[in-house]
Amino acid sequence: MNFSVISGFAAFVLYTVACLVLYRQFRGQGKPSRTAILVPGGLAVAAHAVCLWQVMITPQGLQLGLFPVASAVAFTGATLVLLSCLYRPFEWISALVYPFAALTIPAMLWVNTGYTAHPLAHGLGVHVLLSIVAYAVLALAACQAVLLWVQDRQLKSGHIRGVMRLFPPIQVMESMLFEAIWLGQILLTAAILSGFFYVDSLFAQHLVHKSVLTLVSWVVFAILLGGRYVRGWRGRTAIRFTLSGFAVLLVAFFGSQLVLEFILER
């Protein structure tokens, strides 16, 4: 058993423990401190980082296959949740992030799509890093939008039920949503610009569809932010735009990468 498997197994177990603590609190069987939630999550992130380093950094170059990148996005999202919890009530998002992060680890370790690692030349690593962080931030925004949708529906029905009673007020939830979208949009803009600067041939590298869909996603988020500033968009309008923009972004990389690796075997 190599070190990547050991660290990956440790991360999987720790993410699972963190989820169990969260779900126990959701069921109302106790109210552990924030430390009880964040400590296993922090240890899981540390073990996940070691596993990613072992898998993605190879003598041939950086492994940017479907599942390693998905795991890197999940790791980045979990790390951002931990950091955000230091000043915002953001730990609830980890109930959605931790399970996904846990599931990406066995997929990364044991599902072989035939992707071949390539060296990153001409500073392309900057583009890859910006893209992963942008995906992660906008994924967190999408998670926030889902929780906001549930909260909004319960408010419309006249009362808050279950775990939603423990959530911050809807105004705070909306504020957190737009903070994430602003940060994600800035990072996505930087990723797009760096991609056009560093990528030599979009057609030769099968990147046209990814680029077009990413630009469509950028436009969706830009319209949402403009509507928020000009017309005060909020509530269900913000939720719809957020989920639509993220869905397009999801297809831009993961959908196209799925086709390339599993169907076209490139």
C-alpha positions in Angstrom: 0.0 0.0 0.0 1.6 3.3 -1.1 1.6 6.6 0.7 -1.1 8.1 -1.5 -3.5 5.3 -0.6 -2.8 5.7 3.1 -3.2 9.5 3.1 -6.3 9.2 0.9 -7.9 6.6 3.2 -7.2 8.8 6.2 -8.8 11.8 4.4 -11.8 9.7 3.5 -12.3 8.6 7.1 -11.8 12.0 8.5 -14.3 13.6 6.1 -16.8 10.9 7.1 -16.3 11.7 10.8 -16.8 15.4 10.1 -20.0 14.6 8.2 -21.3 12.4 11.1 -20.7 15.2 13.6 -22.5 17.7 11.4 -25.5 15.3 10.7 -25.7 14.5 14.4 -26.1 18.3 15.1 -28.6 18.6 12.3 -30.8 15.9 13.9 -30.8 17.8 17.1 -29.1 15.1 19.2 -26.6 17.5 20.5 -24.9 20.7 19.7 -21.1 20.2 19.4 -18.9 23.2 19.4 -17.5 24.6 16.1 -14.2 23.1 17.1 -15.8 19.6 17.1 -16.9 20.2 13.5 -13.8 21.9 12.1 -11.0 19.8 13.7 -11.8 16.5 11.8 -12.4 18.7 8.7 -9.1 20.3 9.1 -7.3 17.0 9.5 -9.1 15.6 6.5 -8.0 18.6 4.4 -4.4 18.1 5.5 -4.5 14.4 4.6 -6.3 15.2 1.3 -3.5 17.7 0.4 -0.8 15.0 0.9 -2.8 12.5 -1.3 -3.3 15.1 -4.1 0.4 15.9 -4.1 1.3 12.2 -4.4 -1.2 11.7 -7.3 -1.1 14.9 -9.3 2.7 15.6 -9.2 4.3 13.0 -11.4 7.8 12.7 -13.1 5.9 13.2 -16.5 4.2 16.3 -15.4 0.9 17.3 -13.7 -2.0 14.8 -13.7 -5.0 16.8 -14.8 -7.5 14.0 -15.5 -11.2 14.2 -14.6 -11.0 12.7 -11.1 -7.8 14.3 -9.9 -9.1 17.8 -10.9 -12.5 17.0 -9.3 -10.7 16.0 -6.1 -8.5 19.2 -6.3 -11.6 21.3 -6.6 -13.3 19.5 -3.7 -10.1 20.0 -1.6 -10.0 23.7 -2.4 -13.6 24.1 -1.5 -13.2 22.3 1.8 -10.1 24.5 2.6 -12.1 27.6 1.8 -15.0 26.5 4.0 -12.5 26.0 6.9 -11.0 29.4 6.4 -14.4 31.1 6.0 -15.6 29.6 9.2 -13.1 31.7 11.1 -15.2 34.9 10.4 -18.5 33.7 8.9 -21.1 31.0 9.8 -20.1 29.0 6.8 -19.7 25.6 8.4 -23.1 24.5 7.2 -21.7 24.4 3.6 -19.3 21.7 4.7 -22.3 19.3 5.0 -22.4 19.4 1.2 -18.7 19.8 0.5 -17.2 17.1 2.8 -19.2 14.2 1.3 -18.3 15.2 -2.2 -14.6 15.6 -1.2 -14.7 12.1 0.3 -16.1 10.5 -2.7 -13.6 12.0 -5.1 -10.7 10.4 -3.3 -11.4 6.7 -4.2 -12.3 7.8 -7.7 -9.0 9.6 -8.1 -7.0 6.7 -6.7 -8.6 3.8 -8.4 -10.5 4.9 -11.6 -8.1 5.0 -14.5 -9.4 7.0 -17.5 -6.2 6.6 -19.5 -5.3 10.3 -19.1 -1.6 10.9 -19.5 0.1 13.5 -17.4 1.8 16.4 -19.3 4.4 19.0 -18.3 3.1 22.5 -17.8 5.1 24.9 -19.8 5.0 28.6 -20.3 3.4 29.4 -17.0 0.3 27.3 -17.7 0.3 26.2 -14.1 -1.0 29.7 -13.1 -4.0 29.2 -15.4 -4.7 25.7 -13.9 -4.4 27.0 -10.3 -6.7 30.0 -11.0 -9.2 27.7 -12.7 -9.4 25.2 -9.9 -9.8 27.9 -7.2 -12.5 29.7 -9.3 -14.4 26.4 -9.8 -14.2 25.8 -6.1 -15.4 29.2 -5.1 -18.3 29.1 -7.5 -19.2 25.6 -6.4 -19.5 27.0 -2.8 -21.7 29.7 -4.2 -23.9 27.0 -5.8 -24.1 25.2 -2.5 -25.0 28.4 -0.7 -27.7 29.0 -3.4 -29.2 25.5 -2.7 -29.4 26.2 1.0 -30.8 29.7 0.3 -33.5 28.1 -1.9 -34.6 25.8 0.9 -34.6 28.6 3.4 -36.6 30.8 1.0 -39.2 28.1 0.4 -39.7 27.6 4.1 -40.1 31.3 4.7 -42.7 31.4 1.9 -44.6 28.6 3.6 -44.8 30.6 6.8 -42.3 28.9 9.1 -38.8 27.5 9.4 -38.5 23.8 10.1 -35.8 21.4 11.1 -32.1 22.2 10.7 -32.9 25.5 8.8 -33.8 27.0 12.2 -30.0 26.9 13.0 -29.1 28.8 9.8 -28.3 32.6 9.7 -31.0 35.0 8.7 -31.8 35.0 5.0 -30.2 38.5 4.5 -26.9 37.1 5.9 -27.2 34.0 3.6 -27.7 36.3 0.6 -24.8 38.5 1.5 -22.6 35.4 1.8 -23.8 34.2 -1.6 -22.9 37.4 -3.4 -19.5 37.6 -1.6 -18.7 34.1 -3.0 -20.0 35.1 -6.5 -17.9 38.2 -6.6 -14.8 36.4 -5.6 -15.5 33.5 -8.0 -16.1 35.9 -10.8 -12.8 37.8 -10.3 -11.0 34.5 -10.2 -12.8 33.2 -13.2 -11.9 36.3 -15.1 -8.3 35.9 -14.2 -8.4 32.2 -15.3 -10.0 33.1 -18.7 -7.4 35.8 -19.4 -4.5 33.6 -18.4 -5.9 30.8 -20.5 -6.0 32.9 -23.6 -2.5 34.1 -22.9 -0.9 30.8 -22.3 -2.8 28.3 -24.5 -1.3 28.2 -27.9 -3.9 26.4 -29.9 -7.5 25.9 -28.7 -8.4 23.6 -31.6 -5.3 21.4 -31.2 -5.9 21.0 -27.5 -9.7 20.4 -27.8 -10.4 23.5 -25.7 -12.9 25.4 -27.9 -16.0 23.9 -26.2 -14.5 24.5 -22.7 -13.6 28.1 -23.5 -17.0 28.9 -25.1 -19.0 27.4 -22.2 -16.7 29.0 -19.6 -17.4 32.4 -21.3 -21.1 31.7 -21.2 -20.9 31.0 -17.5 -18.9 34.2 -17.0 -21.7 36.2 -18.8 -24.4 34.6 -16.6 -22.6 35.6 -13.4 -21.9 39.1 -14.8 -25.6 39.6 -15.6 -26.5 38.5 -12.1 -23.9 40.8 -10.5 -25.1 43.7 -12.7 -28.7 43.0 -11.9 -27.9 42.9 -8.2 -26.2 46.3 -8.4 -28.7 48.0 -10.8 -32.0 46.4 -9.9 -31.3 44.9 -6.5 -31.9 41.3 -7.6 -32.1 38.8 -4.8 -34.0 35.7 -3.7 -35.1 33.2 -6.3 -33.7 35.3 -9.2 -30.2 35.2 -7.6 -30.6 31.5 -6.9 -31.6 30.7 -10.5 -28.8 32.7 -12.1 -26.2 31.2 -9.7 -27.3 27.6 -10.3 -27.5 28.2 -14.1 -24.1 29.8 -14.3 -22.5 27.0 -12.2 -24.3 24.3 -14.3 -22.7 25.7 -17.5 -19.3 25.9 -15.8 -19.7 22.3 -14.6 -20.3 21.1 -18.2 -17.5 23.3 -19.5 -14.8 21.2 -17.8 -16.3 18.1 -16.2 -18.8 17.3 -19.0 -16.3 17.9 -21.8 -13.5 16.1 -19.9 -15.8 13.1 -19.4 -16.4 12.9 -23.1 -12.7 13.3 -23.9 -11.5 10.7 -21.4 -14.2 8.1 -21.4 -15.7 8.3 -24.9 -13.0 9.7 -27.2 -10.2 8.3 -25.0 -8.0 11.3 -25.4 
